[in-house]
Amino acid sequence: MADPTVRPSDPPQVRRGSKIVSILVGPDKEEFTVHKDLISASSIYFKQAFDGQFVEARTEQIILLEEDGDIFEYFCDWLYSGQRMREIIRNREKWALDLFWIKVFCMADMLFIPGLQIFAWQKIRSHFNHHFERIPSPDFIQFLFDKISDSTQAIKMYVLEHVAFWTRWGNESHRRIELIQAHHQFCSEMVAILARALTSAVMLHPSRTPGFEKKHGLDLSQLEEEARASDQKEGVTGGAKSSGMLP
């Protein structure tokens, strides 16, 4: 039975094992060394690479040229200790907070890391909420609309409806002008949503819309099941919440 205190967004609750593998990340091939059993438990991508018939299983090394070393380092922090703020603090001058989280989400989606993907979605959802008129950064909008895929569709619609909600009820209209200039597709889709919203007597914030994620292609139930699958296989029942490991 799975530990009821372990959250879907926690690191895998498995034993580290003793074997170490190497991940080379980004164009500069920054090296990260991690426990094979731990990283394989977090992602079917790494499990198939290191346990299958691929060359990575023989060399015990994977090269990820397209990923960002800072984002991957954050993944390692999360994987081992559940520490989730170090990279944010370190990179506040490099990226806006919303841009950081969309980068984490996209990397987790690309590398099939469901626990981290859930956590990044929760952070984006919390960042853009119905309590506070928080306007997305232009860099976030440009990244999001340049990276549109099935997995980011829910984020796109969530942010569009968030901005529409605060356009109707908020005060910071001058800052929304920056978003119109950030990406032409955002501008056109925003106009369509606002046209519908302004004719509606009731307009809910997307965070208060039941089943919003699944309606737009993000199946959290499936991700949660995948995120905790390794725990169940290992029979871990407690004692390692947010640690990402057992001795």
C-alpha positions in Angstrom: 0.0 0.0 0.0 1.3 3.5 -0.9 2.1 5.9 1.9 -0.9 8.3 2.2 1.4 11.1 3.4 3.4 11.1 0.1 2.1 13.8 -2.3 1.9 13.1 -6.1 4.5 15.8 -6.6 7.0 14.3 -4.2 10.2 12.6 -5.5 10.1 8.8 -5.9 10.2 7.0 -2.6 12.7 4.3 -3.5 16.1 3.1 -2.4 19.0 4.8 -4.1 21.0 1.6 -4.9 24.7 1.9 -5.5 25.1 2.4 -9.2 25.9 5.9 -10.5 25.1 7.1 -14.0 26.2 10.3 -15.8 23.9 12.9 -17.6 25.5 15.5 -19.9 23.3 18.5 -20.3 23.2 21.4 -22.7 25.5 22.4 -25.5 28.4 22.6 -23.0 27.6 19.0 -21.8 27.6 20.0 -18.1 27.9 16.7 -16.2 25.5 15.5 -13.5 26.0 12.2 -11.6 23.0 10.6 -10.1 22.0 7.2 -8.7 20.6 5.1 -11.5 17.8 3.5 -9.5 16.6 6.9 -8.2 16.5 8.7 -11.6 15.0 5.6 -13.3 12.2 5.5 -10.7 11.4 9.2 -11.5 11.1 8.7 -15.3 10.3 6.0 -17.7 12.6 7.8 -20.2 15.6 7.2 -18.0 14.5 3.7 -17.0 14.2 2.6 -20.6 17.5 4.2 -21.5 19.5 2.7 -18.6 17.8 -0.7 -18.4 17.1 -1.4 -22.1 19.1 -2.4 -25.1 20.3 1.2 -25.9 23.9 2.3 -25.9 23.2 4.4 -22.8 22.7 1.1 -20.8 26.3 0.1 -21.7 28.0 3.5 -21.3 25.8 4.5 -18.3 25.7 7.9 -19.8 23.0 10.0 -21.4 23.5 13.2 -23.4 20.7 15.9 -23.4 22.0 18.6 -25.6 18.6 20.4 -25.8 18.0 20.8 -22.1 19.1 23.6 -19.8 21.7 22.9 -17.2 20.1 25.1 -14.5 16.7 23.5 -15.0 18.2 20.0 -14.8 20.1 20.9 -11.7 16.8 21.9 -10.1 15.5 18.5 -11.1 18.4 16.9 -9.2 17.7 19.0 -6.1 14.1 17.9 -6.2 15.0 14.3 -6.9 17.3 13.9 -3.9 15.9 16.1 -1.2 12.7 17.7 -2.3 14.3 21.1 -2.0 12.5 23.2 -4.5 13.5 26.7 -4.0 17.3 26.8 -4.4 17.4 27.2 -8.2 14.6 29.7 -8.1 16.5 32.0 -5.7 19.8 31.4 -7.7 18.2 32.4 -11.0 15.8 35.2 -10.0 17.9 37.7 -12.0 18.1 35.3 -15.0 14.4 34.4 -15.3 11.0 35.6 -14.2 9.4 33.1 -11.8 6.7 32.2 -14.3 9.3 31.5 -17.0 11.3 29.3 -14.6 8.2 27.1 -13.9 7.2 26.7 -17.5 10.7 25.6 -18.3 10.6 23.1 -15.5 7.2 21.9 -16.7 8.4 21.5 -20.3 11.6 19.6 -19.3 9.6 17.3 -17.1 7.2 16.6 -19.9 9.9 16.0 -22.4 11.8 13.6 -20.1 8.6 11.9 -18.8 9.1 13.0 -15.1 5.4 13.0 -13.9 6.1 14.0 -10.3 8.0 17.1 -11.3 5.5 17.9 -14.0 2.7 17.9 -11.5 4.7 20.1 -9.1 5.5 22.7 -11.9 1.8 22.8 -12.9 0.8 23.4 -9.3 3.3 26.3 -9.0 2.0 27.9 -12.3 -1.6 27.5 -11.1 -0.7 29.0 -7.7 1.3 31.8 -9.3 -1.7 32.9 -11.5 -4.6 32.8 -9.0 -7.9 34.4 -8.4 -6.7 36.3 -5.3 -4.1 38.4 -6.9 -3.9 40.3 -10.2 -0.6 38.8 -11.4 0.3 39.6 -15.0 2.4 37.0 -16.9 5.9 38.2 -17.9 6.4 38.9 -21.6 9.2 36.3 -21.7 6.8 33.7 -20.3 4.1 34.5 -22.9 6.7 34.3 -25.8 8.1 31.0 -24.5 4.7 29.5 -23.9 3.3 30.3 -27.3 6.5 29.3 -29.1 6.4 25.9 -27.4 2.7 25.1 -27.9 2.1 21.3 -27.7 -0.6 19.0 -26.4 1.0 19.1 -22.9 1.2 22.9 -22.7 -2.3 23.5 -24.1 -3.8 23.5 -20.5 -1.3 26.1 -19.4 -2.0 28.2 -22.4 -5.7 28.2 -21.8 -5.3 28.7 -18.1 -3.1 31.8 -18.6 -5.4 33.2 -21.2 -8.5 32.8 -19.0 -6.5 34.2 -16.0 -5.7 37.3 -18.0 -9.2 37.6 -19.3 -10.6 37.3 -15.7 -8.4 40.1 -14.4 -9.0 42.2 -17.5 -12.6 42.3 -16.5 -12.1 42.7 -12.7 -8.6 44.1 -12.3 -6.9 47.4 -12.5 -3.5 46.9 -14.2 -4.6 47.5 -17.8 -1.3 49.3 -18.7 0.7 46.1 -18.0 -1.5 44.0 -20.3 -0.4 46.1 -23.2 3.1 44.5 -22.9 1.4 41.1 -23.3 -0.3 42.1 -26.6 3.2 43.0 -27.9 4.8 39.8 -26.6 3.3 37.4 -29.1 0.8 37.8 -32.0 -1.0 34.5 -31.2 -1.6 35.5 -27.6 -3.1 38.8 -28.8 -5.5 37.1 -31.3 -6.6 34.4 -28.8 -7.0 36.9 -26.0 -9.4 39.0 -28.1 -11.6 35.9 -28.8 -11.7 35.0 -25.1 -12.5 38.5 -24.0 -15.3 38.8 -26.6 -16.9 35.7 -25.0 -16.2 36.7 -21.4 -17.7 40.2 -21.8 -21.0 38.8 -22.9 -21.2 36.4 -19.9 -23.0 37.3 -16.7 -20.7 35.0 -14.7 -17.0 34.6 -15.2 -15.0 32.2 -13.1 -11.3 32.2 -12.7 -9.8 29.0 -14.3 -8.5 27.9 -10.9 -12.2 27.7 -9.8 -13.4 25.8 -12.8 -13.9 22.1 -12.0 -12.0 19.7 -14.4 -10.3 22.5 -16.2 -7.0 20.6 -16.6 -8.5 17.5 -18.1 -10.8 19.5 -20.4 -7.7 21.0 -21.9 -5.7 17.8 -22.2 -3.7 17.6 -18.9 -4.8 14.4 -17.2 -3.6 14.9 -13.6 -5.0 11.6 -12.4 -2.9 9.7 -14.9 0.2 11.7 -14.1 -0.3 11.1 -10.3 -0.6 7.3 -11.0 2.6 7.4 -13.0 4.4 9.5 -10.5 3.8 7.1 -7.6 4.1 3.8 -9.6 7.7 3.2 -8.5 6.7 3.6 -4.8 4.1 0.9 -5.2 6.5 -1.5 -6.9 9.1 -1.0 -4.3 6.6 -1.5 -1.5 7.7 1.7 0.2 5.2 2.6 3.0 6.7 5.6 4.7 9.6 7.3 6.3 10.9 9.1 3.2 8.4 11.9 2.4 9.9 14.5 0.2 13.3 12.9 0.5 13.3 11.3 -2.8 15.1 8.3 -1.4 15.5 5.6 1.2 18.9 4.4 2.5 
